[in-house]
Amino acid sequence: MRIGVVATGGTLDRAVVEPVRAAAAALDPAIRIDFHEQCFKSHGHFAGSDGEREDAFVAYANDDVHDAVWFGRGGYGTCRIAERAVARLEARARGKLYLGYSDAGCLLAGLYKEGFEGAAHGPMPGDVLTKGIEPVARALRWLARRDPAALEPSLGRSPPAVAFNMVVFSQLLGTPLEPDLAGHVLMLEEVDEPMYRIDRTLFHITSQASIRGVAGIRLGRCDPIVPNRPDFRAGAEEVARFWCDRAGIRWLGRADIGHDSANKVVPFGRR
Amino acid sequence: MRIGVVATGGTLDRAVVEPVRAAAAALDPAIRIDFHEQCFKSHGHFAGSDGEREDAFVAYANDDVHDAVWFGRGGYGTCRIAERAVARLEARARGKLYLGYSDAGCLLAGLYKEGFEGAAHGPMPGDVLTKGIEPVARALRWLARRDPAALEPSLGRSPPAVAFNMVVFSQLLGTPLEPDLAGHVLMLEEVDEPMYRIDRTLFHITSQASIRGVAGIRLGRCDPIVPNRPDFRAGAEEVARFWCDRAGIRWLGRADIGHDSANKVVPFGRR
């Protein structure tokens, strides 16, 4: 298997290359991981200009070489290129896997909207620097072997699912990237936000007519939460239950996803 | 003139009462300002529970006493009550003025959507604590006399306008609070956000089909901006121009609004 890494948001640290390749070699020496040189570029906030990031993603998605496109890390910037990048994809790109989370959710959404079956929410190479090798090894076991132990555990006994960072998802609603999620389980996680923002984001998400048709919402981990002044009193689960109840959306409980080492894989649209 | 103050988001400090009443008396001894006791309540993040805030707003909007409802301050919480509050308003409420900004934009949006002609974006009593008496006095001159010098200066030579805090506006898009803004000048201001979030918020706003029908966008002040790591390179105006250009929305220049003492009044829907 050959995996191509691109960074559609923030710049990737070269220090991720060696441990990620070592984890792949430990799993299966036949796995080859190519880090597109674009990953290490820097252009203000981004891993290269919009054009450079878009071109790198499109190149790896359309080529005859890679079986999977792995988003290098999050940060911010994928929304600036996602619509144009998806429009440039060719038939070859439809058969590949696309794995990432956080800011990369913008492209996962756009791919899923266009009928791609390989989009999945899960760990990225950059995780190795702050979360250790465990999430990266889990992602590789899913990419190379579809290891069922890598999957979010509620999958298989529920309707088709998708997973997103809450703010990233909120900011793509109503844009050309928003997929039709009728009948889907929507899993949402958050990181580094104060409770009042989690509350406001869930107001926005659950108030959309398009979202009121989901099969239900599962809440991933929201951790760490930035201190709220004054104290918000309610936690993320209480707030999520509140908005589900207000919107008539089914509350399905927690999801085993988040910005942490335990982050499991959620293949979009699969049971 | 009798003005009723309610706090639909965060708790108001009682220290605002005296200077705001003094500013009103200096302008016209006939102005009476009632601060609803709800303003000073505290319920976690909010100025009282959702029910208390909703009831206070509805009471002052529907009564036979007040000519204007003035939002006491911003904070967060108006989105939790706006839809229900607007649904409870009676005919008497349609003839009143409603002045505020920031978090209060959720109710201004909901009122404007329901055809209320008195909604306006402008200074609030709570501004006196951090921005001095000037914005409060300006708001009073508009409320009591419709002082044209209080108005955002591009008004009068442009199509009907609305004004919002950028994040607050982003988070009401697609919800039952979003008004039809076809043909309107949309003025947007921001405070205390890093550039990457301003960029993402403007992606979200300008990517909406509903927003692509506006007459154009004017950018208010975005100040202070939280430091962006790494440096974003582009400033708020460059980013706003970028997204207008990308979306085919007319860039109209700057607006004289913001979270500051110079914040001018923008009556919704007026030229």
Contacts between the chains, C-beta under 8 A, distances in Angstrom:
chain1	res1	chain2	res2	distance
A	11	B	230	8.0
A	42	B	230	7.2
A	43	B	233	7.9
A	44	B	230	6.7
A	44	B	231	6.4
A	44	B	232	5.5
A	44	B	233	3.6
A	44	B	234	6.9
A	45	B	195	7.4
A	45	B	196	5.4
A	45	B	228	6.4
A	45	B	230	6.0
A	45	B	231	7.7
A	45	B	232	4.9
A	45	B	233	7.4
A	76	B	196	4.4
A	76	B	199	7.5
A	76	B	200	6.5
A	77	B	196	7.9
A	79	B	200	6.2
A	79	B	203	4.8
A	79	B	204	7.9
A	80	B	199	7.6
A	80	B	203	6.8
A	170	B	171	7.1
A	170	B	204	7.8
A	171	B	170	7.1
A	171	B	200	5.4
A	171	B	201	7.2
A	171	B	203	6.8
A	171	B	204	4.3
A	172	B	204	7.2
A	173	B	173	7.5
A	173	B	174	5.6
A	173	B	204	7.7
A	174	B	173	5.6
A	174	B	174	4.6
A	174	B	204	7.5
A	174	B	207	7.2
A	174	B	208	4.7
A	174	B	209	7.4
A	174	B	210	7.4
A	175	B	203	7.4
A	175	B	204	6.5
A	175	B	207	3.7
A	175	B	208	6.9
A	176	B	207	6.5
A	177	B	207	7.9
A	195	B	45	7.4
A	196	B	45	5.4
A	196	B	76	4.4
A	196	B	77	8.0
A	199	B	76	7.5
A	199	B	80	7.6
A	200	B	76	6.5
A	200	B	79	6.2
A	200	B	171	5.4
A	201	B	171	7.1
A	203	B	79	4.8
A	203	B	80	6.9
A	203	B	171	6.8
A	203	B	175	7.4
A	204	B	79	7.9
A	204	B	170	7.8
A	204	B	171	4.4
A	204	B	172	7.3
A	204	B	173	7.7
A	204	B	174	7.5
A	204	B	175	6.5
A	207	B	174	7.2
A	207	B	175	3.7
A	207	B	176	6.5
A	207	B	177	7.9
A	208	B	174	4.7
A	208	B	175	6.9
A	209	B	174	7.4
A	210	B	174	7.4
A	228	B	45	6.4
A	230	B	11	8.0
A	230	B	42	7.2
A	230	B	44	6.7
A	230	B	45	6.0
A	231	B	44	6.4
A	231	B	45	7.7
A	232	B	44	5.5
A	232	B	45	4.9
A	233	B	43	7.9
A	233	B	44	3.6
A	233	B	45	7.4
A	234	B	44	7.0
